[in-house]
Each structure stands twice: as C-alpha cells, then as structure tokens.
Amino acid sequence: MDLFAASVDKTVAAPLAERMRPASLDDMVGQQHLIGEGKILRRLIEADQLSSVIFWGPPGTGKTSLAQVIAATTKCRFESFSAVLQGVKEVRALVAKAREERNYHGRRTLLFVDEIHRFNKAQQDAFLPWVERGDVILIGATTENPSFEVNSALLSRSQVFVLEPLDSADIKCLLQRALGHPDGLGRRNLQVDEDAFDLLSEQAHGDARIALNTLEMAAATAAGQVTRTDIEDAMQKAPLLYDKGAEEHYNVISAFIKSMRGSDVDAAVYWLARMIEAGEDPLFIARRMVIFAAEDVGNADPRGLQIALAAQQAVHFVGMPEGRIPLAQAVTYLATAPKSNAAYKAIGAAQAEVRRSGALPVPAHIRNAPTKLMKDLGYGKGYEYAHDQPDAIVTHSHLPEDLQGARYYRPRQSGYEQHIRERQAHRAELARSRDKTDPDTES
C-alpha cells in the first residue's frame, strides 16, 4: 500500500487526523527548527538533495506527515513500509523495483519505514547495502532513541532529525484548521467553545493525532456546539508518554532522583505523580528511594533509610492507590533531608582498592586465634578490645599493612556524620599520643 496514495484519498471513513495530513511544507504546523524558512531540512527538501534520515520524536509530532510532504515536494518516487506488518522479503521486492526505476528512468526512490525500531538489528542490517549504493533513500521514523534502537552502521549512514512535541498554540492551530476545512469538519458548521479548545490543546500533550481524533469524537455527538464537557467526555484520560521499557521511563526516573538529590521537593513530588499516573510499578519507585536514601542522604540523616524502607513496606501492605501517600511522605522527607554521599563514595573507593591491590593479608593482631598454635604464631597479639578503652576507641590499625593510613570514608560536617568525624579525629589523636609515648608499640 502506498502511504502517499492513502494521504490523497480524503474519504470521510478515514479518521480526522488522517484526512488533515498536510500536503506541503507550508501546511506543516510545528517543527520550525527543522522546516522553517532557511532551516537545513527545508533547504534539503526544496533542493531535492535529501539523503537517508531518521525522524525521531514522540507520537503525533508529524513524522509520517513530513515523509509524505517530502514525497510531494521532491522528484523522487515514494514507497512506504511498515516494520510492524512487513519484513525483509518485502523490502527486497521494493528495492528491486527502486533499482529498476533508477537504472531505466533515472528516478530515485524514497523508502519510508515507519516504526523502524521494530526491526531487530539483523533486519536493519538488510538495508545497509541498498542505502550504501544509493538504491534507496531511507526515511526511518521512530519514537525510540535511535542511539539504542537503530543499528550503529545504519545510524552512521543517516542524519537524525529530532521532532519536538507540538506546543498548545500549534495544536490549537490544527484544531481550528480542521474545524473549517472541507476535508475535516468544515461541512458540519460546528462551533467550539474557547475553553474547550484550550482544554484539548493542553491535554493532548503535544500529540496532534490525539487532539484531532478527540475533537472528531466530541463533534460526533455535539448538536452544533462543542463544549468543554464534550471534550472531557471524549478525552477521558489522555495517555502519558511513558514507556516502561524505553527511554522516557529512564528520563522520568532520572528527573525524580535528581530532584530529590537537589532538595527540590516540589519537583520530586511532581515526578512521583508522573510515574504513578503513568502506571509505574510502585515497588520500583520504592526500591529507587531505598537506594537513594543510602546513596544520597546516607549518614547525614540515618533515618532516611528507615523512612524509605517503611514506605516500601507500607506500599506492599496497602497497595495502590493509597500507597501513593506513604510514597509521597518518604519522597518529601528524602528531598528535604541533609545530603551526603560519603558512604556511597567510601564503598566505591574501597572496592577500587581491592581490585587494585588484591587479597592483602589480614594483620596478625586482628586475626582470630581459636587454637594454641594460632596464638603461638602471634594471631591476636596486641589486639585492643574496644570496650576496655576510653570512649571505646582503639588506636591500632585494622587495615592491611600496605594500606596503613588509607581513608575511604570522608563524612561532611553535618548531622550524625559530624559525630563520626569527631570520633575519627579523636582516634587519630590517641594513636599519635601513643606513638610518642611508646614508639615500640605495635601499630
């Protein structure tokens, strides 16, 4: 099926979003950073010099429409292909036809591949020789990050253009155009309340397809006047852009963690709400909070880890939607708590030392000595029992001999960690005093 042919068949059976696809660059709404006057993509299209490209952007931002506009603007033959419905066999047939067109008629072929990320890496490899030889100019469309989902060899032969979500003004422009266009809703002479336009343009979240098809659904039962209530009934709940297995999942959880780390409590609660509304597993959120409590709050406020674990248990016990309340309590606590990553850095530094120096021998004075032979060999000799010492602080080292004086844990001057720092300093002072008075004491 030819995608471009489908675009010119303006039947009332097609959804409004399909009927309102643009026919030229001037009809395109949004993406002015790419197709505005003098911008690179527009210049390439108008000069018919486009090479293989990948259009990356959220749903409803115009990837397919832009491909159709390129077909209408350039002198190239246009073929469409769906990675969901077709495979390599069909690609070979299209390329054979493209080669024939090039050899006998001098026409290049644009091959538009929708959902190109649906192809596995081996299937994407099949495009390489044809793209390399110039048999086809590939236009791939994807909602996923090409860095992860598109074969690196194919990616290196293509220019990636990023399409942004449409803003509310762009969405409103499309809705008003559809209301008056004969291929849209123009024949029905509908009136739409301004607040209904505002609601729909905001709640579409930059997705033109959702906006247009929601307007069509609301108009289907409206008696000449589309109200805010009609839009609310038609929209129900707009799906949030949040694929648990894809990039946006990691973008949102990253924003959540970094908001807590930056003590921005309002942003942290917002990103928590985004995850909850998108249907994220609440236990996944709780697990990330437990990690955060140990990594980023640490001993600056030891209760942070207790609060995070309590929230995990509460969510597991009460379930959702009520589980959002202990999650919010824990998030607000962690976001406003003093921060320290000293414990996180300490274990990282210690592990790096172990990988570097290997299994250094345990000092004899802190080895266990359950047998007489071991005692005769010096195991445990010179060990200081902490509870027999002033302030329960010992002065001998517990590190291997080659690591004497090494420091991995460096707490900040705040909260509980200040207490730890003071004890470390006191211990060091006692060790120095001992060494001055008894230089032969085993260290």
C-alpha positions in Angstrom: 0.0 0.0 0.0 1.3 3.4 -1.0 1.3 5.8 2.0 1.2 8.8 -0.2 -1.7 7.5 -2.2 -3.6 7.0 1.1 -3.0 10.6 2.0 -4.8 11.9 -1.1 -7.8 9.7 -0.6 -9.7 12.1 1.6 -12.6 9.9 2.5 -14.9 10.5 5.4 -14.2 7.0 6.5 -10.6 7.9 7.4 -10.0 9.4 10.9 -9.8 13.2 11.1 -6.1 13.1 11.8 -5.5 11.2 8.5 -7.8 13.5 6.5 -6.0 16.6 7.7 -2.5 15.5 6.8 -0.6 18.4 5.2 0.1 18.5 1.5 3.1 20.9 1.5 5.8 22.3 3.8 3.8 25.4 4.2 0.9 23.3 5.6 3.1 21.8 8.3 2.5 23.0 11.8 5.3 22.9 14.3 8.9 21.7 13.8 10.0 25.2 12.7 13.5 24.4 13.9 13.7 21.9 11.0 11.4 23.2 8.3 11.2 26.9 9.0 12.4 29.3 6.3 16.1 28.8 5.7 16.4 25.8 8.1 18.5 22.8 7.0 15.8 20.2 6.4 13.7 22.6 4.4 16.7 23.5 2.2 17.5 19.9 1.6 13.9 19.1 0.7 13.4 22.0 -1.6 16.7 21.4 -3.4 15.8 17.7 -3.7 19.1 16.8 -2.1 17.8 14.8 0.9 19.9 11.7 1.9 18.9 9.0 4.3 17.4 10.3 7.5 15.9 9.2 10.8 13.0 11.2 12.2 12.9 10.7 16.0 10.1 12.1 18.0 7.0 11.3 20.2 3.8 10.1 18.6 1.7 12.7 16.8 4.5 15.2 16.0 4.4 14.8 12.2 7.0 12.2 11.3 4.7 10.4 8.8 3.2 13.7 7.6 6.7 15.1 7.0 7.6 12.0 5.0 4.5 12.4 2.8 5.3 16.1 2.3 8.8 15.2 1.1 7.3 12.8 -1.4 5.0 15.5 -2.7 7.8 18.1 -2.8 10.7 16.2 -4.3 11.0 14.4 -7.7 11.6 11.1 -6.0 9.3 8.1 -6.2 7.8 7.3 -2.9 7.4 3.9 -1.2 6.1 3.2 2.3 6.9 0.3 4.5 5.7 -0.7 8.0 8.2 -2.5 10.3 5.2 -3.8 12.2 3.5 -5.5 9.2 6.2 -6.3 6.7 9.6 -8.0 6.7 12.9 -8.3 4.8 11.3 -10.2 1.9 9.0 -7.2 1.1 12.0 -4.8 1.4 13.9 -6.8 -1.2 11.0 -6.5 -3.6 10.7 -2.8 -3.1 14.5 -2.3 -3.6 14.4 -4.4 -6.8 11.8 -2.0 -8.1 13.7 1.0 -6.9 16.8 -0.2 -8.7 14.8 -0.6 -11.9 13.4 2.9 -11.6 16.9 4.3 -11.1 18.5 2.3 -14.0 15.8 2.8 -16.6 14.0 6.0 -15.6 16.7 7.9 -13.6 14.3 8.3 -10.7 15.4 8.0 -7.1 13.2 6.2 -4.6 12.4 7.4 -1.1 11.6 4.4 1.2 9.7 5.5 4.3 10.0 2.9 7.1 7.6 3.6 9.9 8.4 2.2 13.4 11.9 1.3 12.2 12.9 0.4 15.8 10.6 -2.6 15.5 13.2 -4.2 13.2 15.8 -6.2 15.1 19.5 -5.4 14.4 19.8 -8.2 11.8 16.7 -6.9 9.9 18.1 -3.4 9.9 21.4 -4.7 8.5 19.4 -5.7 5.4 19.1 -2.0 4.5 22.8 -1.3 4.6 23.9 -2.3 1.1 20.9 -0.6 -0.6 21.5 2.6 1.4 25.2 2.4 0.8 24.8 2.0 -3.0 22.1 4.7 -3.2 19.4 2.3 -4.5 17.0 3.9 -2.0 17.0 7.0 0.2 15.8 5.7 3.6 13.5 7.8 5.8 13.0 6.0 9.1 10.5 7.1 11.7 10.9 6.1 15.4 9.5 7.1 18.8 12.5 5.4 20.4 16.0 6.8 20.9 18.0 5.8 17.7 21.2 5.5 19.8 19.7 2.4 21.4 17.3 1.1 18.8 18.9 1.7 15.4 21.9 -0.3 14.2 25.0 1.8 14.6 26.1 1.1 11.0 22.8 2.3 9.6 22.8 5.2 12.0 26.2 6.3 10.8 24.8 6.5 7.2 21.8 8.6 8.2 21.1 12.0 9.6 19.0 12.1 12.7 16.4 14.9 12.9 14.6 15.3 16.3 10.9 16.3 16.2 9.6 18.1 19.2 6.1 17.7 20.8 3.8 20.4 19.4 3.0 23.2 21.8 -0.5 24.1 22.7 -0.6 27.0 20.2 0.3 24.6 17.4 -2.3 22.1 18.5 -5.0 24.9 18.6 -4.0 26.0 15.1 -4.5 22.4 13.8 -7.9 22.1 15.5 -9.1 25.4 14.1 -7.9 24.4 10.6 -9.8 21.1 10.9 -12.9 22.9 12.0 -13.1 24.9 8.8 -11.5 22.6 6.2 -13.9 20.7 3.9 -11.9 17.5 4.3 -12.1 18.0 8.1 -15.3 19.1 9.9 -16.0 22.2 7.7 -19.2 20.8 6.2 -20.8 20.5 9.6 -20.6 24.2 10.6 -19.6 23.4 14.1 -18.9 25.9 16.8 -16.3 25.1 19.6 -16.2 26.9 22.9 -12.9 28.6 23.5 -12.3 26.9 26.8 -12.9 23.5 25.0 -10.2 24.5 22.6 -7.9 25.4 25.4 -8.5 22.2 27.3 -7.9 20.0 24.3 -4.8 21.8 23.1 -3.3 21.5 26.6 -4.3 17.9 27.4 -3.2 16.5 24.1 0.4 16.8 25.4 1.8 17.8 22.1 0.2 14.9 20.1 -1.7 16.2 17.1 -3.3 12.8 16.4 -4.9 12.6 19.9 -6.1 16.2 19.6 -7.7 15.8 16.2 -9.3 12.5 16.8 -10.6 13.6 20.2 -12.2 16.6 18.5 -13.8 14.4 16.0 -15.2 12.1 18.7 -16.6 15.1 20.6 -18.1 16.5 17.5 -19.9 13.3 16.6 -22.5 13.7 19.3 -22.5 17.5 19.7 -25.5 19.4 18.5 -23.7 22.1 16.6 -21.8 23.3 19.6 -18.8 21.5 21.1 -18.4 22.4 24.8 -15.7 21.7 27.4 -17.8 18.9 28.8 -18.0 17.3 25.3 -14.2 17.4 25.2 -13.8 15.9 28.7 -16.2 13.1 27.9 -14.4 12.3 24.6 -10.9 12.6 26.1 -11.5 10.6 29.3 -7.8 10.3 30.3 -5.0 11.1 27.8 -2.3 8.5 28.0 1.0 9.9 29.3 4.2 9.5 27.3 5.9 6.8 29.5 7.0 3.5 28.1 8.3 1.4 30.9 10.8 -0.3 28.6 12.0 2.7 26.7 13.9 6.0 27.0 11.1 8.1 28.6 11.0 5.6 31.5 14.6 6.3 32.3 14.2 10.1 31.7 11.5 10.4 34.3 13.1 8.2 36.9 16.3 10.2 36.4 14.4 13.5 36.9 12.9 12.1 40.0 16.2 11.0 41.6 18.0 14.3 40.6 15.1 16.4 42.0 15.4 14.6 45.4 19.2 14.9 45.3 18.9 18.6 44.6 16.5 19.0 47.5 13.8 20.3 45.1 10.8 18.8 47.0 8.1 20.1 44.6 9.8 18.7 41.5 10.3 15.4 43.3 6.6 15.1 44.1 5.7 16.1 40.5 7.9 13.4 39.0 6.5 10.9 41.5 3.0 11.9 40.4 4.1 11.4 36.7 5.2 7.9 37.4 2.1 7.0 39.4 -0.3 8.4 36.8 1.6 6.5 34.0 1.1 3.2 35.9 4.7 2.7 37.0 5.2 -0.2 39.5 5.1 1.5 42.9 7.6 -1.0 44.3 10.1 0.0 41.6 9.7 3.6 42.8 10.2 2.4 46.4 13.3 0.5 45.5 14.8 3.5 43.9 14.0 5.5 47.0 15.7 3.0 49.3 18.9 3.2 47.1 18.7 7.0 47.1 18.4 7.1 50.9 21.6 5.2 51.3 23.5 6.7 48.4 22.5 10.4 48.7 21.2 11.0 52.2 23.4 8.5 54.0 24.6 9.2 57.5 23.8 12.9 57.1 20.3 11.6 58.3 20.3 7.9 59.0 16.6 7.9 59.4 16.2 8.4 55.7 16.9 4.8 55.0 14.4 3.8 57.7 11.7 6.0 56.2 12.4 4.6 52.7 12.1 1.0 53.9 9.0 1.8 55.8 7.4 3.3 52.7 8.3 0.2 50.7 6.6 -2.0 53.3 3.6 0.3 53.5 3.1 0.3 49.7 3.4 -3.5 49.7 0.9 -3.8 52.6 -1.8 -1.3 51.5 -1.3 -1.4 47.7 -2.4 1.4 45.4 -3.9 3.9 45.1 -3.5 4.6 48.8 0.2 3.6 48.6 0.9 6.9 46.9 0.5 8.6 50.4 3.5 6.8 52.1 5.4 7.2 48.9 4.8 11.0 49.0 5.7 11.1 52.7 9.0 9.4 52.0 9.8 11.5 48.9 9.2 14.7 50.8 11.4 13.5 53.7 14.3 12.4 51.5 14.1 15.6 49.3 14.3 17.9 52.3 16.9 15.8 54.3 20.5 16.8 54.6 22.6 15.0 51.9 25.8 13.0 52.0 27.2 10.5 49.5 30.2 9.7 51.7 29.1 6.1 52.3 28.5 5.6 48.6 31.9 7.0 47.7 33.6 5.0 50.5 32.5 1.6 49.2 33.4 2.6 45.7 36.9 3.7 46.7 37.4 0.6 48.9 36.3 -1.7 46.0 38.6 0.0 43.7 41.5 -0.6 46.2 40.6 -4.3 46.5 40.6 -4.6 42.7 44.0 -2.9 42.5 45.8 -4.5 45.4 44.1 -7.9 45.6 43.7 -10.0 48.8 46.2 -8.4 51.2 46.9 -10.4 54.4 44.8 -9.7 57.5 47.0 -8.1 60.1 48.0 -10.6 62.8 46.7 -8.6 65.7 43.1 -8.7 64.4 43.1 -12.3 63.3 41.0 -14.8 65.3 43.0 -17.2 67.5 40.8 -20.2 68.4 43.8 -22.7 68.8 47.0 -22.7 70.8 49.1 -23.0 67.6 47.5 -19.8 66.2 48.2 -18.0 69.4 51.8 -19.2 69.3 52.0 -17.8 65.8 51.0 -14.3 67.1 47.4 -14.3 66.0 45.5 -11.7 68.1 48.7 -10.4 69.8 48.4 -6.7 70.6 44.7 -6.6 69.9 42.9 -3.8 71.9 39.4 -4.7 73.0 37.4 -1.5 72.2 35.1 -1.7 75.2 38.1 -1.7 77.6 39.4 1.6 76.1 38.5 5.2 77.0 35.5 6.2 74.8 35.6 2.7 73.3 38.3 3.9 70.8 41.3 1.8 69.9 44.5 3.2 68.5 45.9 0.3 66.4 45.1 0.0 62.7 42.7 -2.6 61.3 43.8 -2.3 57.7 46.4 -4.4 55.9 50.0 -3.2 56.5 50.3 -1.9 52.9 47.2 0.3 53.4 48.1 2.0 56.7 46.6 5.4 56.8 44.2 4.9 53.9 40.9 6.9 54.1 37.8 5.9 52.2 35.1 7.4 54.3 35.1 11.1 54.4 32.0 12.4 56.1 30.8 16.0 55.8 30.5 18.4 58.7 26.8 17.8 59.3 24.4 15.8 61.5 25.4 12.3 62.5 28.4 12.3 60.3 29.9 15.1 62.4 29.8 12.7 65.3 31.7 10.1 63.2 34.2 12.7 62.1 34.9 13.7 65.7 35.4 10.1 66.7 37.8 9.6 63.8 39.8 12.7 64.8 39.9 11.6 68.4 41.1 8.1 67.5 43.8 9.6 65.3 44.9 11.9 68.2 45.1 8.9 70.6 47.2 7.0 68.1 49.6 9.9 67.7 49.9 10.2 71.5 50.5 6.5 71.9 53.3 6.6 69.3 55.0 9.5 71.0 55.0 7.8 74.4 55.6 4.2 73.3 57.4 4.1 69.9 57.7 0.3 70.1 54.0 -0.3 70.4 52.7 -2.5 67.5 50.7 -0.4 65.1 
